[in-house]
Every structure is written in structure tokens, then in C-alpha cells.
Amino acid sequence: MAKSPNTNGYSFTWTQPYLPTSYNPFYERKTSKEQVERKTQKDEDLIASLEQVDSWVDCMTRYPDAEAMIERLKRDFLS
């Protein structure tokens, strides 16, 4: 607790509140092994789904949405 010197006839005290979750942005609660495993499984599922989408995109020979955008830009701005 910090005290100010009594030079002007008054004094005050102040105490730092202890609320680590709201004041410390780097505060992390300890997680159980089960929570970590669950999070790891969710991450692995997400990565697998992203890899599936990547393989679909790799198989594409045309990109109709992109082609339509390019044609619209050519029509509107280059002619």
C-alpha cells in the first residue's frame, strides 16, 4: 500500500486491486489435459477441412466468379 507524505495537511492511501483477468491481457488460466486434447482435436479437424477445400480448389480449371469480376471491370473501366 502506498502512502503519500503529509506535506499539505492531508494524506491518502491507495491499494492495487487484484483482478488478473481484467487488468492483465496476458493472464491465462491453467487448462486441464482434457481441455487441451479437445482443443487439439478441434484444431486438427479444422486443418483437415481446410486441406479438403484446398484440394477442391486445386482441381478447378476455371474460376467463374473471378472471370465475371474481371469482365465487369473491363467493361466498366476500360471501355
C-alpha positions as CSV (number, residue, x, y, z in Angstrom):
1,M,0.0,0.0,0.0
2,A,1.4,3.4,-1.0
3,K,1.1,6.4,1.4
4,S,1.7,10.0,0.4
5,P,3.8,12.2,2.6
6,N,1.7,14.5,4.7
7,T,3.0,17.9,3.5
8,N,-0.2,19.8,2.9
9,G,-2.2,18.7,5.9
10,Y,-3.9,15.7,4.2
11,S,-2.9,12.2,3.3
12,F,-4.3,9.4,1.2
13,T,-3.8,5.7,0.6
14,W,-4.4,3.5,-2.4
15,T,-4.3,-0.3,-2.9
16,Q,-3.9,-2.0,-6.2
17,P,-6.9,-4.2,-6.9
18,Y,-6.2,-7.8,-7.7
19,L,-8.2,-8.7,-10.7
20,P,-5.8,-10.6,-13.0
21,T,-8.3,-11.5,-15.7
22,S,-9.5,-7.9,-16.3
23,Y,-6.2,-6.0,-15.9
24,N,-3.7,-8.4,-17.4
25,P,-4.2,-9.1,-21.1
26,F,-1.6,-12.0,-20.9
27,Y,-3.3,-13.8,-18.0
28,E,-4.2,-17.3,-18.9
29,R,-5.9,-19.8,-16.7
30,K,-4.3,-23.2,-16.4
31,T,-6.2,-25.7,-18.5
32,S,-6.8,-29.3,-17.8
33,K,-5.3,-32.0,-20.0
34,E,-8.8,-32.9,-21.3
35,Q,-9.4,-29.3,-22.4
36,V,-6.1,-29.2,-24.3
37,E,-6.9,-32.5,-26.0
38,R,-10.3,-31.3,-27.0
39,K,-8.8,-28.1,-28.4
40,T,-6.2,-30.1,-30.3
41,Q,-8.8,-32.3,-31.8
42,K,-10.9,-29.3,-32.9
43,D,-7.7,-27.7,-34.5
44,E,-6.9,-31.0,-36.3
45,D,-10.5,-31.1,-37.7
46,L,-10.2,-27.5,-38.9
47,I,-6.9,-28.2,-40.6
48,A,-8.3,-31.3,-42.3
49,S,-11.3,-29.4,-43.6
50,L,-9.0,-26.6,-44.9
51,E,-6.9,-29.2,-46.7
52,Q,-10.1,-30.6,-48.3
53,V,-11.1,-27.2,-49.6
54,D,-7.5,-26.7,-50.9
55,S,-7.7,-30.0,-52.8
56,W,-11.1,-28.9,-54.4
57,V,-9.6,-25.6,-55.5
58,D,-6.5,-27.3,-56.9
59,C,-8.8,-29.4,-59.1
60,M,-10.6,-26.4,-60.5
61,T,-9.8,-25.4,-64.1
62,R,-11.9,-22.3,-64.2
63,Y,-12.9,-19.6,-61.7
64,P,-16.3,-18.3,-62.8
65,D,-16.6,-15.7,-60.1
66,A,-13.2,-14.2,-60.8
67,E,-13.8,-14.3,-64.5
68,A,-17.1,-12.4,-64.1
69,M,-15.4,-9.8,-61.9
70,I,-12.6,-9.2,-64.5
71,E,-15.1,-8.9,-67.3
72,R,-17.2,-6.4,-65.3
73,L,-14.1,-4.3,-64.6
74,K,-13.0,-4.4,-68.2
75,R,-16.5,-3.4,-69.3
76,D,-16.9,-0.6,-66.8
77,F,-13.4,0.9,-66.6
78,L,-11.6,0.0,-69.8
79,S,-14.2,0.7,-72.5
